[in-house]
Amino acid sequence: MLKRMIFVLAAMVVMSGFSAAQAGEGDAILKILVKKGIITEQEYNAIKEELKAEPQKAQLKEEIKKEVMDEVAKKNEGDKKNEEGLPEWTKKIKLSGLLEGEYRWKKYRDISDKNSDSTSDLYLRRLELGIEAELTDWIKANTVLNSEWIGDGVNNGDEKITVDEATITLQKEKFPLYLVMGKRPQPFGVFENHLITDPMTQDAYETKKVGITAGYTGPLGLDVSATVYKGEEQMDHLVASGLFGATRDGATDDDVGSFILSASISPVKDHLKFFASYLSEPGRGSRNDTASLGVSAGIPGLKNLRFDSEYMKALKRERYSGFTEAFKEGVFSITGSYVFNTRERHEQIGGAELKEQKAHVTEEPIELALRFERFDDDELAEKTSSWSAKNRYSLGARYSFYRDEKKDVTAYVGTEFRYTNYRLHSSLTNTRVDNNKEMFLKLGLSF
């Protein structure tokens, strides 16, 4: 039996290697095997049929293989053409974003009513989508689309998408001069923020308008710049800040008549940085001039601990509606923050731009922060029988519970307790509250 199987296998191997010209010889071998009784007539016919099918199978495999190879070649050629057809800068586009939801509780719904009840709200604090394109080694374009206070019953967010930032930057690496044109938080103030709510300095003085900035960079992190922009953004922002009760007379000047002078320097890299800026707007009857001084300091040997402080002071002010004199307010803010398990504390100082906000949550996994702020109303509340914010205390923490560096995705939670007390003229003590307590919870996603 074993001998018979060996002969059959040998015959099949021999026959499978024959060409068409040798097919007759193979058939003769099979017939000899039949005569000797090694294989039956039925097995002879079966072997012949099997060998006839082999060339067809081989041909089919070759045809399928060729079709697959041709398809892959076509796809690779198409991809190559598409890549070659796109400009080089399309490979240097960076997309980013920030989505934050908040819960807020306030002890008093309305601080003008001493009998007001508490209130809570749930809303999307911000949705920001950024596109940054490095067009050449010295030309960059940046755009940030923004929607804020979505679903908030207090700030009345309209859920519209607006252009929050849109800039063109001309700056070559290691070349000292640069130019920035477009809409962005203009370089007055730093607004470094380690908590959920914005600092009082940002509430009062953030200036986000279309402007043009020419600057110079030098040793020790020196950055000196001059900016011009249109309108009176800072004064409109100040009056709407909710820090005091006043309104403006007349119409807003919309000419290009406002300017900012700004400078910063880091005498001790990664440990000490100073900021100074001066802003002037046309005003209504008088120019409105404001100065700002700031410092960011880390303690040598305690890399995770940092202090950020800023003071802004009005040097010249218009008279508000119904007032007989001008009031030169001032705002002071200081924050102490400590980071646990720091990845590497970010070098980008500030909190008004998207890239600065993202730097905090991506590079500082667990952070505790305490902030003290004071608003000096220059006796506005007392002299006008009105009110103003006085002191504000904030305590908060943030935890980045998910981080994928490869995908640049970070998810985080945060909390903040804020206490504000107010100055009240004696005529208001029976009607208005002299303090308010607030609690904030945040869930955010940076990508």
C-alpha positions, 0 to 999 in steps of 0.5 A: 500500500505504501509503495503504491502511494509513493508511485502515485505521488511521484507521478503527480509531481513529475506530471505537474512539472511537465510542459505542454510538449511533455504531456504525452510522455506523462500520460504514457507513464500513467498508463504503465502504472495502470498496466502494472496494477499500481493504480486503477483506471479510475485513479488514472482518470482522476490524476489526469483531471487534476493535472489539467486543472493545475495550469488554470489555477496557476494562471488565475493566481497570476491574473489576480496578483497582476490586478492587485499590483496594478491597483496599488501602483495606480493608487500610489501614483495618484497619492504622489500626484496629489502631494506634488500638486499641494503647496509646501505650506499645507504640510505645516498647518496646525489645528487646535482647539479648546472646549470647556463646560462650566457649572456656576453657583452664586449666593446672590443672584443680583448683588443690587438686591439684598434679598436676592436668592441664590442661583446656579447655571450650567453652560459652555464657557468657551469653544475655540478652534485655532488654525496656524499656518507656517507659510514660510520660515518668516511668515505665519498666519493664525486664526481662532474662531470662538463662541462663549457663554453658550447657554449661560443665562447671566452673560446671555451668550448668543451661540454665534461663532466669531473671529476671536483672533486673526493675525499675520506675523512676519518674524524670522528666527534669530532676526531681531525685528518682527511685525504682527498685524490683525485682531488679537489681545493687544500687548497691554497686560499679561493676564496670567491665569491659573484659575477658572475665572479671569483675573480682575485685570483682564476683566477691566483692561483686556484690549482685543482689537485689530491693530499692528505691532512692530517689535524688537527682540534682544538678549535676556528675553528682551521684547520691546514693541509699539502698537496702534489700533482703532477705537476705544476698546479698553474703556468700553471693556472697563465700564462693562467689567462689573467692577463699578457702576458708571456709564460713558457719555457720547459716541465711541471714537472709531479712528486709528488713534489708540496706541500701546508701548510695551516691554518685557525682559527675563534677567534670570531665565525661567525664574524671573520676568518683568513686564511694563506697558503704557496704553492711550486711547482718544477718550470722550473729552480727554484721553484715557491713559493707563500703565501696567507693571507685572512680574512672574517669579519662580523660586530657585530650587522650587521649580513648581512654585511660582508667583505672578503679579500685575498692577494697572493704574489709570493715569488720565481719565475722561469724566463718566456720565453724570460725574463732575470729576474724573476717577483714576482707578487701579487694579492689583492682582497676585497669584501663587501657584504650585504644580504637582508632577510637572511635565515642564512648566510652559515658557509662554506667559499669559492667559488671553490667547488660545495657545497660552490657555492650552499651555496651562492644561497640557503642561501642568497636570495638577495645579493649586492656585490662590489669588488675591485682587484689589480694585481701587476706585479712587473714592468713586463709590463714596463721592458719587453715592455708588458702589464698587468692587473692593477685594476678591479672593480665589482658591482653585485646583485643576487636574488633567486626568487624561493626556495623549502627547502623540495625539495632543489631547488633554482632558481636565477638570477644575474647581474654584471658590471666589469671594468678593466684597464691595464698597457701598455708599452709606445710602446703599447699605440697606439695599445692596449686598456687600459681598458675594460667594461663587463656586465654579466647576469645569470640565475641559478638553484641549486638542 
